[in-house]
Amino acid sequence: MFKAVKERMEDVVMDTGNPLVQGSIIDGKEVRGGSRMEVRSPYNQHLIGYIETASPDDVNEAVASAHRVFHDVMKSMPAYRRADILRKTADLVEQSADEFVRLLALEAGKPLREGRAEVARGVQVLRFAAEGAKNIGGEQIPLDSAIGGEGRWGLTKRYPLGVVAAITPFNFPLNLVLHKVAPALAAGNTVVLKPAEKTPFTPVLLYKLLEQAGLPQGALQILMGPGTDIVEPLVTDPRVKKVTFTGSSAVGWRIKEMAKSSKVTLELGSNAPNLIFDDADLDAAAASIVKGGFVYAGQACVSVQRVYVQQNAYQPLLDKLLAEVGKLKVGDPEDPATDVGPMITGVAAERAESWVREAVAQGARAVAGGKRNGTLFEPTVLVDVRHEMKVVCQEVFAPIVCLLPFQTEAEAVAYANDSEFGLQAGVFTSDLNRALRIADVLETGGVWINEVSLLRYDHIPYGGVKRSGIGKEGVKYAIEDMTELKFIGIRLL
């Protein structure tokens, strides 16, 4: 089966005129019959294939199958077997790296070097999860610490929750799927996955590799189609014990309301602040900002957006930044020389263009970029911006970086915290005392020192505060949140 899927993927890659058609995968079988949606290349709009969308009945069937397989198979599967499946899948993904990289370029518009980085991270997530499956432990509690606890032992043990609903976005269709699926399976749960309808084929290829590695039929279900039709019946089903979502803030908080008693993890938007002090290494800061602001055309929730620069360093930093931006090549994601590929849709690129035009009309200046060619949007640097402008106070999700000057440390912190978002931040300074002071008071889920907000390793706790979400991802932390802690007490007779 995997060979057939791989050949179909290669047909698309080689542009043979044989578009993919993919339905939902329920209880190990592909389900067709829903309405068809086109999947097109963000770069040139070439037809990649079609998905056939799931119905409410399909959602019910997928959850019922996942619920049954959890109780019949996964709940009692020993840790070494879960770890073995994940480890074998990691090896298969690594062996299939070229197919994944090409597919990411086609359906996500991701430049080849970024695709290779995503695949490498996906392999790493699977291996972390394989290790984590074998290390789900509890603790022994000394009950005689409490009055009357003599002659008694206490211990804790973690148990899988059951069915996990995972809803993922377009921007990392392999790695963000794995950040939900791999920890859930490591913990012994089953998963119903709703991938982004713009990037549906990468998760299907992953599914086939999990199947080849020995994942039991029905442990992972995939529902195809837009969230408007699928999400509500999925997250409101009482058999779903946890919902994990990555996407927009508006949708995320609505999902939390719908999920009611289920556990929920939300990894939502941001407009990440990065603070550059005049004692920082400005060369390193400029290079980091370029990477953090323009990787995957700025379509990452921790992309650099707001850059606050101490007044004495403002012009030197800007000069270095513009020199770095001038080296970037924008274009075809399948060209190995491309640094910045397309945005996911024409609508997304038009939105970015309109926000820049609005900012310029309000007094900002685009000292680099600001122009659109179809779905390609030039890496853009804006100066003379104000905090009430959309490009500063909202999430731009585009290759747009805004520079704002500040004088004092207190002023920089106040600017950075003046946002409804709080995912990650970056601080550049050679003064460690200052760096740690600022890290303590920034209202974000994570702070990088001498590194931009974009950086994420797959085993760190990752998640935001305020409107940026609740809960933590990162394999170890996701596994913990996808289990239930039970206390067991023993009276010695």
C-alpha angles and dihedrals in degrees: 000000000000090000091055092049091047090052091050090051090050090051089059093045090053091047095235093159092253104124120198121249115198132178130186119290112231124172090347095307131103112242118207133177104083126114115289125246124191121235111204135180111263090217104052104001092240112161111256097176148284137277123209108221127236123246127217087260089055090052091052092048092049093051092045091052093047090048092051095046091049093056096038101040123358099047091062099034109120119242095246091059093049089048091048093053092050093046092050090048090053090054092049093049089050090051090048095047095121092054091049093047092051092046092050089052092050103045102024100031089233117162113244097250091051090048091053090050091051093051091049090052091048090055089049093051090053092050092047088050092049089054091044093054089065095047104055099128142153133210141251112244119208099229093186087073084082126063109266094018095114115126094018134106127204130197139168129221132187122228130188116258102223125236116024119196110211121192116185138186133233101251100077104019094171106032099040091046089053093048086065105030100043098053091043092054092041089058093049099256130130122235138218106197125200105188124191110281090225092060107030103136100065092061090049092055088049090050091055091053092049088050091050090050090058106266107162116253110266097020088109123034124184122207116197125209145054120322092238089073102035113029102069098051088043101050095038094054107112091218089066107090100181136024121200116187136178117188144072123356094235093055094040096056090045089054090052090055092049096045092063108172097011119104110256135200117188123190103184143162135308145175095220118216122217120190120207117191124198092249092057126111095260095193091056091043094052093048091048093049091052091051093042096046102042108030109121088004091293092296098138126099092233096045114138108264111147115045115185111195126190108246097246090053098040101095096036090050092047092051092051092045093052091049090054094045090052090063095059120108117213119200149066111024090213091059107096090217095058116113100175121034131186129302114251096259141006088246091058092050092047090051091053091048092050092050091052092048091049091050092049090049087054093052107277122130127220103217090176132023123337096153131112131209108185106300092344114099120187118240101264133205117192126194133179088043126153129218095247093059116107092235088062109031100036132052108271097185091195138094093282126125124186122205119207127177126228136180110204138032091243091052092051093051092048091052093047093050093046093097139091087229130075117171110126138339139192129220124192117196140120091223107093093190090056092045093054093044090055094043088057095054104036109107098227137108092241139017127199121202115213089356132085127255093256098075118107130168117201098237099048123097104263127186142099144246132224110017091346094083148264133272131023136271125197115112100266093043094045091051090053091051091047091059134066120232115226127190119219119191126195128197112204111225 
